[in-house]
Amino acid sequence: MPIVEAFDHEDALEPLFTTEFEFLPRIGEYLSIDTPPGYFKYYHVVEIWHRQDTKGGAFRACIRLEERD
C-alpha cells in the first residue's frame, strides 16, 4: 500500500498529513476526513507528483488538496 504525503498549499514545506492508501488518489477525486463530532472535511485532489527523498532512494507519492465545503 502506498504511503502518500498530502499538502494543502503549492509552496507548503510540511505535509498536512501522511497516510497509507490502498491505491493512489487521482486528480478530481474527493477525500473526506472525519472530524468530531460527526462532521467531515472534504478535500479535492488537484495535483499529484512523486519525489525522491535522497539520491538513489525510493520515490514517495505526494498529492495537493484543496478544502471544499
Secondary structure as GFF3:
##gff-version 3
##sequence-region A 1 69
A	DSSP	beta_strand	3	7	.	.	.	ID=ss1
A	DSSP	beta_strand	17	20	.	.	.	ID=ss2
A	DSSP	beta_strand	30	35	.	.	.	ID=ss3
A	DSSP	beta_strand	39	52	.	.	.	ID=ss4
A	DSSP	beta_strand	59	68	.	.	.	ID=ss5
###
